[in-house]
Amino acid sequence: MSPTRHPGHGLGGNQTQGRQSTSNPLRGAAFVLAAHRVDQLPPDTAAEVAFAGRSNAGKSSAINALAGQGALARTSKTPGRTQQLVVFALPGGHRLVDLPGYGYAKVPPALRQHWKQEIDAYLRKRQSLRGLVLIADIRHAPAAFDRQMLAFCAAIELPCVVLLSKADKLSRAQVHARQREVEDEIAEEGGRVQLIPFSAPAGTGVHEARAAVAALLG
């Protein structure tokens, strides 16, 4: 299968939403392609940051919020819609890469195994990869997949930013408590992890997350 144009994505930065500002370092992100395999990705140059997370953690909504575009990454009430490595180009030549959502039970086992192999190959071999943004639901303990990703990043010394999504579902006190709990839960994994409480609908943590991604891109 060759890389495909993604029908659900816009091709430019004109879909900005709300109070878009030139201070947004991810402004102008544009869909490039969706690849079924790592070898179908754009040339391994410049810098890119990857986004990972379970299929119901709000990964696409997070990407849209960070880019300031309402429909950049495909969102759906049905989890597991991201089934390829989706690449977005930034005006400065860098990229964002949306990795396939993981953990949705209705995905066929063969496809889940394919995703696992391709994600592993991407994280190990992609020279332009500067860091990973892991989206995890703040209301729940880190899942096995989340822990695997954190351990993997620690093993290869890849910087990782964890967005604790759906923070709007909790009170401010609960958010602070859960952040401390998650810090304790993942401390054993080691590595360079930055935790940011996050909510795409409420805008919580959006500026901090944008700055973290920009710092990873350099």
C-alpha positions as CSV (number, residue, x, y, z in Angstrom):
1,M,0.0,0.0,0.0
2,S,1.4,3.4,-0.9
3,P,1.0,6.6,1.1
4,T,-2.4,8.1,0.7
5,R,-3.9,11.5,0.9
6,H,-6.2,11.7,3.9
7,P,-9.6,12.9,2.9
8,G,-10.4,14.2,6.3
9,H,-7.6,16.7,6.5
10,G,-7.2,20.3,5.2
11,L,-4.1,21.2,3.2
12,G,-3.2,24.5,4.8
13,G,-3.4,26.7,7.8
14,N,-6.6,28.5,6.8
15,Q,-8.8,26.5,9.1
16,T,-7.6,28.4,12.2
17,Q,-10.1,28.5,15.0
18,G,-10.7,31.0,17.8
19,R,-8.1,33.6,18.6
20,Q,-5.2,32.3,16.4
21,S,-2.0,34.1,17.2
22,T,1.3,34.3,15.4
23,S,2.9,33.3,18.7
24,N,1.6,29.7,18.2
25,P,4.8,27.8,17.0
26,L,2.6,25.1,15.4
27,R,0.5,27.5,13.4
28,G,0.2,26.5,9.7
29,A,0.5,22.8,10.2
30,A,-0.7,21.1,7.1
31,F,-1.5,17.5,6.2
32,V,1.1,15.8,4.0
33,L,0.4,12.1,3.8
34,A,-0.8,9.0,5.7
35,A,1.7,6.1,5.5
36,H,1.1,2.4,6.1
37,R,4.8,1.8,6.7
38,V,7.7,3.7,8.0
39,D,9.6,3.5,4.7
40,Q,6.7,5.5,3.1
41,L,7.3,8.6,5.3
42,P,8.9,11.8,4.0
43,P,12.8,12.0,3.9
44,D,14.4,11.5,7.3
45,T,15.6,15.1,7.6
46,A,14.9,18.2,9.7
47,A,13.0,17.5,13.0
48,E,9.7,15.9,14.0
49,V,7.7,15.2,17.1
50,A,5.4,12.1,17.3
51,F,2.1,11.9,19.1
52,A,1.0,8.6,20.7
53,G,-1.8,7.4,22.9
54,R,-4.6,5.0,23.4
55,S,-7.4,5.3,20.9
56,N,-9.8,7.0,23.4
57,A,-7.3,9.3,25.0
58,G,-8.1,12.4,22.9
59,K,-5.0,12.4,20.7
60,S,-6.6,13.9,17.6
61,S,-8.3,16.6,19.6
62,A,-5.0,17.4,21.3
63,I,-3.2,17.8,17.9
64,N,-6.0,20.1,16.7
65,A,-5.9,22.2,19.8
66,L,-2.1,22.6,19.6
67,A,-2.2,23.6,16.0
68,G,-5.1,25.9,16.5
69,Q,-7.1,24.2,13.8
70,G,-10.5,22.5,14.4
71,A,-10.2,19.8,11.7
72,L,-6.5,19.1,11.1
73,A,-6.4,15.7,12.7
74,R,-9.4,13.4,12.2
75,T,-11.6,13.2,15.2
76,S,-14.5,10.8,15.7
77,K,-16.8,9.4,18.4
78,T,-15.6,6.0,17.3
79,P,-12.1,5.3,18.7
80,G,-9.3,3.8,16.6
81,R,-9.8,5.9,13.5
82,T,-6.1,6.8,13.1
83,Q,-4.9,3.6,11.3
84,Q,-1.7,5.0,9.7
85,L,1.2,7.2,10.4
86,V,-0.2,10.6,9.6
87,V,2.3,13.4,8.8
88,F,1.7,17.1,9.2
89,A,4.2,19.6,7.9
90,L,5.1,22.8,9.7
91,P,6.1,26.0,7.9
92,G,9.7,25.9,9.2
93,G,10.3,22.5,7.6
94,H,9.6,20.4,10.7
95,R,6.8,17.8,11.1
96,L,4.3,16.4,13.5
97,V,3.5,12.7,13.2
98,D,0.3,11.2,14.5
99,L,0.9,7.5,15.3
100,P,-1.9,4.9,15.1
101,G,-4.1,4.9,18.2
102,Y,-3.6,1.8,20.3
103,G,-5.9,-0.4,22.4
104,Y,-9.2,-0.4,20.5
105,A,-10.6,-3.9,20.8
106,K,-12.4,-3.9,17.4
107,V,-9.1,-3.6,15.5
108,P,-8.2,-6.9,13.9
109,P,-5.2,-8.6,15.7
110,A,-3.1,-8.7,12.5
111,L,-3.5,-4.9,12.1
112,R,-2.6,-4.3,15.8
113,Q,0.5,-6.4,15.3
114,H,1.4,-4.4,12.2
115,W,1.0,-1.1,14.1
116,K,3.2,-2.4,17.0
117,Q,6.0,-3.3,14.6
118,E,5.8,-0.1,12.6
119,I,5.7,2.1,15.8
120,D,8.6,0.2,17.2
121,A,10.6,0.6,13.9
122,Y,9.7,4.3,13.8
123,L,10.8,5.1,17.3
124,R,14.0,3.2,16.9
125,K,15.1,4.2,13.5
126,R,13.7,7.6,12.7
127,Q,16.7,10.0,13.0
128,S,14.7,13.2,12.7
129,L,12.5,12.2,15.7
130,R,13.2,14.6,18.5
131,G,10.6,13.6,21.1
132,L,7.3,11.9,21.9
133,V,4.1,13.5,23.1
134,L,2.1,10.8,25.0
135,I,-1.6,11.5,25.6
136,A,-3.1,9.7,28.6
137,D,-6.5,10.2,30.3
138,I,-5.8,11.9,33.7
139,R,-8.7,10.0,35.3
140,H,-7.1,6.7,35.0
141,A,-3.8,5.1,36.0
142,P,-1.3,4.8,33.1
143,A,-2.3,1.8,31.0
144,A,0.1,-0.9,30.0
145,F,0.7,0.7,26.6
146,D,1.5,4.1,28.3
147,R,4.0,2.4,30.5
148,Q,5.6,0.6,27.6
149,M,6.0,3.8,25.7
150,L,7.5,5.6,28.7
151,A,9.9,2.7,29.3
152,F,10.8,2.7,25.6
153,C,11.5,6.4,25.6
154,A,13.7,6.0,28.7
155,A,15.6,3.1,27.2
156,I,16.5,5.1,24.0
157,E,16.8,8.4,25.9
158,L,14.0,10.0,23.8
159,P,12.4,13.1,25.5
160,C,8.8,12.6,26.4
161,V,6.0,15.0,27.2
162,V,2.9,13.5,28.8
163,L,-0.4,15.3,28.3
164,L,-2.8,14.3,31.0
165,S,-5.9,14.7,28.9
166,K,-9.6,15.3,29.9
167,A,-8.5,17.5,32.8
168,D,-11.8,19.4,32.5
169,K,-13.6,16.3,33.8
170,L,-12.0,16.9,37.2
171,S,-11.9,19.7,39.7
172,R,-8.7,21.8,40.1
173,A,-7.9,20.0,43.3
174,Q,-8.5,16.6,41.7
175,V,-6.2,17.5,38.8
176,H,-3.4,18.5,41.2
177,A,-3.8,15.3,43.1
178,R,-3.9,13.1,40.0
179,Q,-0.8,14.8,38.6
180,R,1.1,13.9,41.7
181,E,-0.2,10.4,41.6
182,V,0.8,9.9,38.0
183,E,4.2,11.3,38.7
184,D,4.6,8.7,41.4
185,E,3.2,5.9,39.1
186,I,5.6,6.6,36.2
187,A,8.7,7.6,38.3
188,E,9.9,4.0,38.2
189,E,10.1,4.2,34.4
190,G,12.8,6.9,34.5
191,G,13.6,9.0,31.4
192,R,13.0,12.7,30.7
193,V,9.2,13.1,31.2
194,Q,7.3,16.4,31.5
195,L,3.7,16.1,32.8
196,I,1.1,18.7,31.6
197,P,-2.6,18.6,32.7
198,F,-4.5,19.1,29.5
199,S,-8.0,19.7,28.0
200,A,-8.6,20.5,24.4
201,P,-12.2,21.8,24.9
202,A,-11.2,23.9,27.9
203,G,-7.8,25.0,26.6
204,T,-6.1,23.8,29.8
205,G,-2.4,23.3,29.2
206,V,-2.5,24.2,25.5
207,H,0.1,27.0,25.7
208,E,2.4,24.9,27.9
209,A,2.1,21.9,25.5
210,R,2.8,24.1,22.4
211,A,5.9,25.4,24.1
212,A,7.0,21.9,25.0
213,V,6.6,20.7,21.4
214,A,8.4,23.7,20.1
215,A,11.3,23.1,22.5
216,L,11.5,19.5,21.3
217,L,11.6,20.6,17.7
218,G,14.4,23.0,18.5
